[in-house]
Amino acid sequence: MSCPISAVSQMLERNQALFVGKRLLVCGALEDDYPRQLATLAQSLTVFTTDYCYYRSQQAALGEAILFDHQLGGAPRFDALLLLMPKAKAEAQYLLAMMTPLLEAGADLFLAGENRGGINGADKLLAPYGDKPIKRDSARRCSLYHGELSKPVAPFNLDSWFGRYQCKAGETKLTVLALPGVFSAAELDLGTQMLLATVPAMKGSLLDFGCGAGVIGSVLAKRNPGLKVTMVDINALALESSRRTLAINGLQGEVHASDVYSDITGSFDQIVSNPPFHAGLKTFYAATETFLAKAPEFLRPHGSLTIVANAFLRYQPILEAHFKRTEVSNSDAKFKVYLSKV
Ligand SMILES: C[S@@+](CC[C@H](N)C(=O)[O-])C[C@H]1O[C@@H](n2cnc3c(N)ncnc32)[C@H](O)[C@@H]1O
């Protein structure tokens, strides 16, 4: 089934002569089937995504042409890069630093995105790699910039991209490592802080759903020796951050990609989460609603789910419909912590 393509892709479509015959690398905020069209125009196409949800939606059609990871390495082999502007500028900088060593000298650099998403800062983003890019097109509140790789590129050094901070959740101190654009990359979220101050001692197994930089799973692993921790997220940068956060604190845990429960097998004694939300974006609500409604299927008898959410989000009726007991175990003007038991 084909879905409508985004405004950015519609603008790219009318400029697609630029991609004909290229060895093209595409990355960034991918959201539709348009890369399949590019595959028919380019000499070769590689799509790199950090979004597991997008990867799963395109994998059957693109096969080995789509890769999901936090990093892509190897020798220079592409002569064009198309970066779809991610929400966080720091993530765009990260992707450019990682991708440009894979480009041959003189390669085309294309940056496309919505005007409200910061695409008009493309000049500054591309400045370390080439001379002033030109604006190729502007339509449907989107813009396409085109530059050329004309400056020498440094090898990509993943380690230098991790932000690091110390946090204290209750009595537990933790060092957090996070790649650009990962939730709570610079400081502990206030909701997560309230959740970690509320959640009781635990044993057995824990699923940290939507682990971000791995704060919840790591703090609970540190507080509860012997706890078997599994962390999942859809974001490859989050997953690598969680692995690093565990490692730097000397903790153990299993970390892997999952779109809600797509890659979860088995069941847990506890699920703890600060689940994804974004006011106005239905997809996030849908993922979180499925996460809450199906949680009992992934919990052992007497298992519990503890989540924190913005007080305005109406999760209580969903929890009450799917769990035997639900209580608000902590709250303030902004957040509520819900504890539900199967
Ligand atoms: C509010 S953040 C919480 C991060 C971290 N647990 C913390 O408390 O700092 C929610 C996380 O859920 C992840 N996420 C979004 N949609 C998801 C999905 N469908 N399946 C799994 N994780 C998802 C996001 O990438 C993000 O890292």
The ligand as a Gaussian input file, in Angstrom:
#p B3LYP/6-31G(d) Opt

LIG

0 1
 C        9.707000      10.657000      27.238000
 S       11.084000       9.773000      26.563000
 C       11.706000       8.959000      28.019000
 C       13.176000       8.601000      27.947000
 C       13.791000       8.032000      29.228000
 N       13.104000       6.848000      29.677000
 C       13.795000       9.066000      30.334000
 O       12.957000       8.964000      31.220000
 O       14.636000       9.980000      30.277000
 C       10.278000       8.512000      25.631000
 C       11.164000       7.603000      24.807000
 O       10.297000       6.697000      24.084000
 C       10.866000       6.427000      22.819000
 N        9.805000       5.947000      21.900000
 C        8.977000       6.706000      21.102000
 N        8.132000       5.914000      20.418000
 C        8.433000       4.631000      20.771000
 C        7.924000       3.368000      20.355000
 N        6.937000       3.291000      19.461000
 N        8.460000       2.245000      20.889000
 C        9.486000       2.330000      21.802000
 N       10.006000       3.514000      22.224000
 C        9.498000       4.642000      21.713000
 C       11.505000       7.746000      22.419000
 O       12.524000       7.546000      21.437000
 C       12.039000       8.268000      23.757000
 O       13.375000       7.898000      23.962000

